[in-house]
Amino acid sequence: MALDGQRMTDLAILGLWLAGGAVGGLIYFRMVRQSAGLLLSGRRGAPLLGGALVLLRMAGIGGGLFLAAMQGAGPLLAAALGLLLGRHAVMRRAA
């Protein structure tokens, strides 16, 4: 079964969304760890910085998934799968 040029391009784009989602997941879940540590620390100003990181990571992941959704269902699903793969990698390192 031969793939034509358009189908190959579509698969490449989905692969890029998957990779972007994985990178986004790595960043997002590392920021979860950092913001939780800041929120629980007793240092002065740390809870405020932790709250700012929460807002930053929510805006970042929301914006990324919004851009993927604007491209269609395939890119959104690929980005979401990449996000889960990034989560898995961060959680495996934490254990």
DAQUI-V948239 format. One record per pair of residues at least 12 apart in sequence whose ideal C-beta (glycine too) atoms are under 8 Angstrom apart, sorted by the first residue. I is the first residue (numbers start at 1). J is the second residue. If there is no record, write none. Layout:
i:I j:J
i:I j:J
This chain:
i:10 j:74
i:13 j:71
i:13 j:75
i:14 j:74
i:14 j:75
i:14 j:78
i:15 j:78
i:17 j:68
i:17 j:71
i:17 j:74
i:17 j:75
i:17 j:78
i:17 j:79
i:17 j:82
i:18 j:78
i:18 j:79
i:18 j:81
i:18 j:82
i:18 j:85
i:19 j:82
i:20 j:64
i:20 j:79
i:20 j:82
i:21 j:64
i:21 j:68
i:21 j:78
i:21 j:79
i:21 j:80
i:21 j:81
i:21 j:82
i:21 j:83
i:21 j:85
i:21 j:86
i:22 j:82
i:22 j:83
i:22 j:85
i:22 j:86
i:22 j:89
i:23 j:82
i:23 j:86
i:24 j:60
i:24 j:61
i:24 j:64
i:24 j:79
i:24 j:82
i:24 j:83
i:24 j:86
i:25 j:82
i:25 j:83
i:25 j:84
i:25 j:85
i:25 j:86
i:25 j:87
i:25 j:89
i:25 j:90
i:26 j:86
i:26 j:89
i:26 j:90
i:27 j:57
i:27 j:60
i:27 j:86
i:28 j:57
i:28 j:60
i:28 j:61
i:28 j:83
i:28 j:86
i:28 j:87
i:29 j:86
i:29 j:87
i:29 j:90
i:29 j:91
i:30 j:90
i:31 j:53
i:31 j:56
i:31 j:57
i:32 j:57
i:33 j:90
i:33 j:94
i:34 j:50
i:34 j:53
i:35 j:50
i:35 j:51
i:35 j:53
i:35 j:54
i:35 j:57
i:36 j:50
i:37 j:50
i:38 j:50
i:38 j:53
i:39 j:51
i:61 j:83
i:64 j:79
i:65 j:79
i:65 j:80
i:65 j:83
i:68 j:80
